Amino acid sequence: MAAKEAFDVGDVKVYARGENWHCSYWTPGGRQRRALHTANRRAAERNARRIDELVSRQAWEKLEDQDEERKKPTTFQAFVYQDFLTKYCDWSATTRKGNESRLKMLCVEWGRRPLSSITSREIKTYLKRREADGLSDASQNRYLAALKAIFKAAVAYGHCTNNPASDVKMLREAQQVPEALTDSQVEALLRECNDQIRPVVTVAMDTGLRRSELFNLTWGDVDFEEEGKLTVGKSKTGEFRVVWLTDRAKSVLTDLKAKQLSKKVVDVRVFPFTDIRGSLDAAAERAGIEHVHMHQFRHTYATRLRDKGVPLDRIKELLGHKTMAMVLRYAKARPEQTREAVAALNG
């Protein structure tokens, strides 16, 4: 690993000692040295900038107060709500919302405890206790993932010296992949959808977009030239991708925009609403399908592509997945495919 290079922040010199950053500066009492309590360069720069501001104002007593404040242990709850969520957290809006109740539960358990006093053993014991209360393996993993992120940030930014959650292993989750719809089910469902949700369902079925990608789609992301395509700029993985349109999806989007233009109410977003649960349930019931949800359309898109013999690496690009393992979870081989594969041996 390359050595960390020293740098200056105003009158404060920042340098590495071992893994962590330290700094030095001059006061009337001579040269002062101080640990910045972090291995993260950005955090070190931020800490050094605060020190430089106090030095430039000759606020020597403030520097001493800062030392005293540093000696006070940070509680779990204080770090989560005053530092992690406001400064260090890189969770998406969806992940933040999903973790709201989990963070509250974790603060009930450890809120007043010093952050650095929580151990791996306590985390394991807590999860075991919650398991006994009926918490599933998947839910335990979500709690553990939140703890890992919190303590990783705490270590990186100097709030504690080790990550107790790093020694706790994730549980193996049973895969719960929804069944892809058959072609006849797709057609039946589209026939029963009302005029408002039919375009949404059609585009979801023919593009495999995630729910968030679909409802964040703007007309600027739609290119009607030639075959037609969608540009996904804000995906779950943060990566840009292009999804080509089927003739059916292109026709639906063309008609939808024409209707909006005729009513002079063109919205920036293609679908200026997000709640179709009730209408979708009603359409599925009329179509004779037990249960249908938006994420199922993504599995259906992937499986239909595989049915047509599209190579898995192409499906991976269209879905925006990072690993082939994830593609295989979505693009399931139907029984007809495996039967045909074995039948090939008869030749």
C-alpha positions in Angstrom: 0.0 0.0 0.0 1.4 3.4 -1.0 2.3 5.7 1.8 -0.1 8.6 2.5 1.3 11.9 1.4 1.3 14.8 3.8 -0.7 18.0 2.9 -1.5 21.4 4.3 -4.8 22.9 5.3 -4.1 26.6 5.8 -1.5 26.8 8.6 -2.2 23.2 9.7 0.1 20.4 8.4 -1.6 17.0 8.1 0.5 13.8 8.0 0.0 10.1 8.4 1.2 8.1 11.4 0.4 4.4 10.8 -3.1 4.2 9.4 -4.5 7.4 11.0 -4.0 11.0 10.2 -2.3 13.5 12.6 -1.6 17.2 12.3 0.7 19.9 13.7 0.4 23.7 14.0 2.0 26.6 15.9 0.6 28.5 18.9 2.3 31.0 21.2 3.3 28.0 23.3 5.2 26.5 20.4 4.5 23.7 18.0 1.4 21.5 18.8 0.7 18.0 17.6 -2.7 16.4 17.5 -4.3 13.1 16.4 -7.2 13.6 14.0 -8.6 10.2 15.0 -9.4 9.1 11.4 -7.9 7.1 8.6 -10.1 8.8 6.1 -8.5 11.7 4.2 -11.7 13.7 3.7 -12.5 13.4 7.4 -8.9 14.5 8.2 -9.2 17.5 5.9 -12.5 18.5 7.6 -11.0 18.2 11.1 -7.9 20.1 10.1 -10.0 22.9 8.6 -11.8 23.4 11.9 -8.5 23.5 13.7 -7.1 26.0 11.2 -10.1 28.2 11.7 -9.5 28.3 15.4 -5.8 28.9 15.0 -6.3 31.8 12.6 -8.7 33.4 15.1 -6.2 32.6 17.9 -9.0 30.9 19.8 -6.7 28.7 21.9 -9.4 28.0 24.5 -11.7 26.6 21.8 -9.0 24.2 20.9 -8.8 23.0 24.5 -12.6 22.7 24.5 -12.4 20.6 21.4 -10.0 18.3 23.2 -12.4 17.9 26.1 -15.3 17.2 23.7 -13.3 14.6 22.0 -12.8 12.8 25.3 -16.5 12.4 25.8 -17.8 9.1 24.4 -20.2 9.4 21.6 -23.4 7.5 22.1 -24.9 5.2 19.5 -28.0 7.3 19.0 -26.1 10.6 18.9 -23.8 9.2 16.2 -26.6 7.7 14.1 -28.8 10.8 14.0 -26.3 13.7 14.4 -23.4 12.3 12.3 -24.1 9.2 10.3 -27.5 10.1 8.7 -26.6 13.8 8.2 -22.9 13.5 7.1 -21.6 10.1 6.2 -24.6 8.0 5.0 -24.6 7.2 1.3 -27.9 5.2 1.4 -30.5 5.9 -1.3 -33.8 7.5 -0.4 -35.5 4.1 -0.6 -32.9 2.4 1.7 -33.1 5.3 4.2 -36.9 4.9 4.4 -36.6 1.2 4.7 -34.1 1.5 7.6 -36.1 4.1 9.6 -37.8 1.6 11.8 -34.7 -0.5 12.1 -32.6 2.4 13.4 -35.3 3.2 16.0 -35.2 -0.4 17.2 -31.4 -0.4 17.4 -31.5 2.9 19.4 -34.0 1.3 21.8 -31.3 -1.4 22.4 -28.1 0.7 22.4 -29.1 4.4 22.1 -27.5 5.6 25.3 -24.5 3.3 25.1 -21.1 4.7 24.1 -20.6 3.8 20.4 -17.2 2.2 21.1 -18.5 0.0 23.9 -20.8 -2.2 21.7 -19.2 -5.6 21.0 -19.6 -8.3 18.3 -20.9 -10.7 20.9 -23.7 -8.2 21.9 -24.7 -7.8 18.2 -24.9 -11.6 17.8 -26.9 -12.0 21.0 -29.3 -9.2 19.9 -29.9 -10.8 16.5 -30.4 -14.3 18.2 -33.0 -12.8 20.5 -34.8 -11.1 17.7 -34.8 -14.4 15.8 -36.5 -16.1 18.7 -39.2 -13.4 18.5 -39.8 -14.4 14.9 -37.5 -12.1 12.9 -36.6 -13.8 9.6 -33.1 -14.4 8.3 -33.6 -11.7 5.6 -34.7 -9.2 8.3 -31.8 -10.0 10.5 -29.5 -9.4 7.6 -31.1 -6.0 7.0 -30.4 -5.0 10.6 -26.9 -6.3 10.4 -26.3 -4.4 7.1 -27.3 -1.2 8.8 -25.0 -1.8 11.8 -22.1 -2.6 9.4 -22.6 0.6 7.6 -22.9 2.7 10.8 -19.8 1.3 12.4 -17.8 1.4 9.1 -18.5 5.1 9.0 -17.7 5.5 12.7 -14.3 3.9 12.2 -13.5 5.8 9.0 -14.3 9.2 10.6 -12.6 8.5 13.9 -15.6 8.0 16.2 -14.4 4.6 17.3 -11.5 2.3 16.6 -13.1 -0.9 15.4 -16.2 -2.2 13.7 -17.8 -4.9 15.9 -20.3 -5.7 13.2 -17.6 -6.8 10.7 -17.1 -10.0 12.6 -20.8 -11.0 12.4 -21.6 -13.0 9.3 -24.7 -12.5 7.2 -27.2 -15.4 7.2 -27.9 -17.4 4.1 -31.3 -16.3 2.8 -33.7 -18.5 1.0 -34.3 -17.2 -2.4 -37.8 -15.8 -2.9 -38.0 -15.1 -6.6 -41.5 -14.4 -8.0 -42.7 -16.6 -10.8 -42.5 -15.0 -14.2 -45.9 -14.5 -16.0 -46.6 -16.6 -19.1 -47.3 -15.0 -22.4 -51.1 -15.8 -22.0 -51.1 -14.3 -18.5 -49.4 -11.1 -19.8 -52.0 -10.7 -22.5 -54.9 -11.4 -20.1 -53.5 -8.9 -17.6 -53.0 -6.1 -20.1 -56.6 -6.6 -21.4 -58.0 -6.2 -17.9 -55.9 -3.1 -17.0 -57.7 0.2 -17.0 -56.5 3.0 -19.3 -54.4 4.7 -16.7 -52.3 1.8 -15.6 -52.1 -0.2 -18.9 -49.2 2.0 -20.3 -47.3 1.6 -17.0 -47.7 -2.2 -17.0 -46.9 -2.5 -20.7 -43.6 -0.5 -20.4 -42.7 -2.3 -17.2 -43.3 -5.7 -18.9 -41.4 -4.7 -22.1 -38.4 -2.9 -20.5 -37.7 -4.6 -17.2 -37.2 -1.3 -15.4 -37.2 -1.3 -11.6 -40.2 0.4 -10.0 -38.1 3.5 -9.0 -36.6 3.7 -12.6 -40.1 3.5 -14.1 -41.7 6.2 -12.0 -38.7 8.5 -12.3 -38.7 8.2 -16.1 -39.0 11.6 -17.8 -39.8 12.3 -21.4 -36.3 13.5 -21.8 -35.2 9.9 -21.2 -37.3 8.6 -24.1 -35.9 8.6 -27.6 -38.5 7.9 -30.3 -36.0 7.9 -33.2 -35.5 4.7 -35.2 -36.2 1.7 -33.0 -36.7 3.8 -29.9 -34.9 3.6 -26.6 -35.0 4.6 -22.9 -32.0 6.1 -21.1 -31.7 5.1 -17.4 -29.5 7.6 -15.7 -30.3 7.1 -12.1 -30.4 3.3 -11.5 -30.2 1.4 -8.2 -26.5 0.6 -9.0 -25.7 4.2 -9.9 -24.8 3.2 -13.5 -26.1 4.6 -16.8 -27.7 2.2 -19.2 -29.8 2.1 -22.4 -32.9 -0.1 -22.8 -34.3 -0.6 -26.3 -38.0 -0.4 -26.8 -40.2 -3.1 -28.2 -42.6 -2.1 -30.9 -45.5 -2.4 -28.4 -43.7 -0.2 -25.7 -42.8 2.4 -28.3 -46.4 2.5 -29.6 -47.8 2.9 -26.1 -45.4 5.7 -25.2 -46.1 7.5 -28.5 -49.8 7.4 -27.9 -49.4 8.5 -24.2 -47.4 11.5 -25.2 -49.8 12.4 -27.9 -52.7 12.3 -25.4 -50.9 14.5 -23.0 -50.1 17.0 -25.7 -53.7 17.0 -26.8 -54.8 17.9 -23.3 -51.9 20.3 -22.9 -50.9 18.7 -19.6 -47.5 17.2 -20.6 -45.7 16.4 -17.3 -42.0 16.1 -17.0 -42.4 12.5 -15.8 -43.8 9.9 -18.2 -46.0 8.5 -15.4 -46.8 11.3 -13.0 -48.2 9.0 -10.3 -46.7 6.1 -8.3 -49.6 4.2 -6.7 -51.2 1.6 -8.9 -51.5 -1.2 -6.3 -55.3 -1.2 -6.1 -55.9 -1.0 -9.8 -53.3 -3.7 -10.5 -54.8 -6.1 -7.9 -58.3 -5.6 -9.5 -56.9 -6.2 -13.0 -55.1 -9.4 -11.8 -58.2 -10.7 -10.2 -60.3 -10.2 -13.3 -57.5 -11.9 -15.4 -57.6 -14.9 -13.1 -54.1 -14.4 -11.7 -53.7 -14.8 -8.0 -51.2 -12.1 -7.2 -49.2 -9.7 -9.3 -46.8 -7.0 -8.3 -44.5 -4.5 -10.1 -41.2 -6.4 -9.4 -42.7 -9.5 -11.0 -42.7 -7.7 -14.4 -38.9 -7.4 -14.2 -38.6 -11.1 -13.7 -41.1 -11.7 -16.5 -39.1 -9.4 -18.9 -35.8 -11.3 -18.1 -37.5 -14.8 -18.4 -39.1 -13.9 -21.7 -35.7 -12.7 -23.1 -34.2 -16.0 -22.1 -37.1 -17.9 -23.7 -36.2 -16.2 -26.9 -32.6 -17.4 -26.6 -31.1 -14.0 -25.8 -27.6 -14.5 -24.3 -27.3 -14.0 -20.5 -24.7 -11.3 -20.9 -27.1 -9.2 -23.0 -29.9 -9.7 -20.4 -27.4 -8.6 -17.7 -26.8 -5.3 -19.6 -30.5 -4.7 -20.1 -31.5 -5.3 -16.5 -28.5 -3.3 -15.2 -27.2 -6.1 -13.0 -23.6 -6.2 -11.8 -23.3 -10.0 -11.5 -24.3 -13.0 -13.6 -25.6 -14.7 -10.4 -28.2 -12.0 -10.1 -29.2 -12.4 -13.8 -29.8 -16.1 -13.2 -32.1 -15.3 -10.3 -34.2 -13.2 -12.6 -34.0 -15.0 -15.9 -35.2 -18.4 -14.9 -35.2 -21.3 -17.5 -38.7 -22.5 -17.9 -39.5 -26.2 -18.0 -39.9 -26.1 -21.7 -36.3 -24.9 -22.2 -34.8 -27.6 -20.0 -37.0 -30.2 -21.7 -35.8 -29.0 -25.1 -32.2 -29.1 -23.9 -32.4 -32.7 -22.9 -34.4 -33.6 -26.1 -31.4 -32.4 -28.0 -29.4 -35.4 -26.7 -31.9 -37.7 -28.5 -30.5 -36.5 -31.8 
